[in-house]
Amino acid sequence: MGEIRRKVTLWGRGRKRVRALIDTGSSTSYLIESIAKQLYLPKGKPVIVYDDSGKVKGYKSYAGISLDKSGVAISIELIVVKKQSFPLLIGQDFLQRADVAVDFVHDKIQVAKKFRRKKYYR
């Protein structure tokens, strides 16, 4: 599995450009709590996840994520945590739903054409 770093746009009750780590080895997407609060994302069910340091408390939420300049936001459930190395970690949950092509050799990503023509929300 691999990873690519990009600036992406998050949607909640507003929009915000954030640094993201696109990680094909992660099954779930994660966001730091400070950004979730700035976007007024809903605070859902509490969860416990595990990282390199052990147990981490977080909660489920929803946000729209746009990877390219098309402006199309695909809404996904993500886990909000207090801190992590990147503001947003995009995992397989988003990549599969958005039908994203990831080219590690050329450091490129592309959202499927079907999502670039119309807005798609959960």
N, C-alpha and C positions, 0 to 999 in steps of 0.2 A: 504494500500500500504506500501511498505517497501524500504529499501535501503541497499546496500552493498558497501564497499570501496575496491578498487583494484588499482594496477598499470597496466596500459594498454599501448599499443603502438599506437601512432598517425602517420599517413603517410601524407605527403604533398610533397614538393620538398626534403624531407629528412624524417628521422624517429626520434621520440622522445618518451621516456618513461615518462608518467605523472601519477600523482595521479588522480583517477577518483572516482566519487560518482555515483553509478548505482542506479537510483531513479525511481522506477516503478510508482510513482505518478506524474512524469513530462511527459508531452506529447512530449516535444522537448528537444534536446541536446544542451548544451551551452559550449563554450570554452572561456578562457580568451584571450584577445587581444595580450598579450606579446608572448604567445606560437604560436598563428596564424601567427604573424610576423616572428618568428624564422623558421617556416615551409614554409614561403612564400605562405600562403593560399590565394586564390583569394578573393578580396573584392567585394562582391555583393551588392544587393539592401539593402538600409538602412531600419531598422525596429525599432519599439518601443515595448519594452516588459515591463511587470510589475513584480516587486518582492516585498519583504516585505517593502522596502523603498520607493516604488512608481515607477514612470516611469524611464526606463533605455534605453538609446540609444544603438543600436548595428547594426550589418549588417549580412547578410546571407553569408555563405561560404560553402565549401565542404572539407571533409577530410576522409581519410580511418582510420578505428579504428579496432584494433585487441585485443580481450579480453583474448585469450589463447595463448599457445605456438605453435599453428599450423602455425602461420605466415600469416593467411588469413586475409586480410583487407577488410572490407565491407565499401564502400563509402556512406556517407550520407550528407545531407544538415544539417548544424547546425547554431546556432546563436552565433556570436562573440560579447562579451561584455568586457568592460574595466576591471571589477573585479567581483569576486564572491568568495564564501568560498572555493571552490575546483577548481583546474585548468580546469577540465573537468567534466561536469555533463552529464551522459548518460541517456537519457529518452526513452520513449516508441517507438519513431520513429526508433531508432536503434534496440531496443530489439525485436520488432515485425519483422522487416526486416531480422534480423540475426537469428530469431527463437531461441532465447536464453531461456534456462531453468534456472530459478532463484530459489534457495532453501535457504530461509531465516533461517530455523531451523538449517541447517548445514553450513551456510555461504558459499555456493558454487554457481558457475555459469557454464554453459556449452553451447557452441555454437553448433547448430545442425550439425550432421555429414555431411550433404550435402554441408556445407560451409567449412568443414575441408579438403575435398578432392581436391578441386580446388579453384582457386581465383575467387571471384565474385565482380565485380565492377558495379557501377551505369551506 
